[in-house]
Amino acid sequence: MAPQHLVVASTHAFLPGRTGPQPATLEIDPVSGRITAVHDTVKPLSAFPGLAADKFLDLGDLWLLPGVSARAA
């Protein structure tokens, strides 16, 4: 069985080609770390049938910057 995607939602996401923050929900492949889908709205966990609750993160109004990563030293 393949690992479940990670889903992250925020009301303040910066997406490529957009001029400012907007609501978005991203689906992320847990193996590659690549974004596999971008939704232009904040979707609830119930929009992803079968997704485990621990694979869903709603950031609320915290900023989401897809493609930017930080690594601990």
C-alpha positions in Angstrom: 0.0 0.0 0.0 1.4 3.4 -1.0 1.8 6.1 1.7 -1.0 8.6 1.8 -0.5 12.1 0.4 0.0 15.0 2.8 -2.6 17.8 2.5 -1.9 21.3 3.8 -4.4 24.2 3.7 -4.1 27.9 4.4 -6.0 31.1 3.9 -2.7 32.8 3.1 -0.7 30.9 0.5 1.7 32.4 -2.0 1.4 30.5 -5.3 3.5 30.9 -8.5 2.0 33.4 -10.9 -0.2 35.1 -8.4 0.3 38.7 -7.1 -0.4 38.0 -3.5 -1.6 35.6 -0.9 -4.8 33.6 -1.5 -6.6 30.6 0.0 -5.2 27.3 -1.1 -5.0 23.6 -0.3 -1.9 21.6 -1.5 -1.5 17.8 -1.9 2.1 16.6 -1.4 3.6 13.3 -2.3 5.3 12.0 1.0 8.0 10.1 -0.8 9.2 12.7 -3.3 8.1 15.8 -1.3 6.7 17.2 -4.6 3.4 19.1 -4.8 1.0 17.0 -6.8 -2.1 19.2 -6.7 -3.1 22.8 -5.9 -6.6 23.8 -5.1 -7.6 27.5 -5.1 -9.6 27.2 -2.0 -9.3 25.9 1.6 -10.7 22.4 1.6 -11.6 20.5 4.8 -10.4 17.1 5.7 -13.8 15.7 4.6 -13.0 16.7 1.0 -10.4 13.9 1.0 -12.2 10.6 1.7 -10.0 8.0 3.3 -7.2 10.5 4.2 -6.0 9.9 7.8 -6.4 12.9 10.1 -2.7 13.0 10.8 -2.0 13.5 7.1 -4.0 16.8 7.0 -2.8 20.1 8.3 -5.0 23.2 8.3 -2.7 26.2 8.9 -5.7 28.6 9.2 -4.3 32.1 8.6 -0.7 31.2 9.0 1.4 31.7 5.8 2.0 28.9 3.4 5.0 29.3 1.1 5.1 26.2 -1.2 8.5 25.3 -2.5 10.3 27.1 0.4 11.9 24.6 2.8 14.0 25.0 5.9 16.3 22.4 7.3 17.5 22.3 10.9 21.3 22.5 11.3 
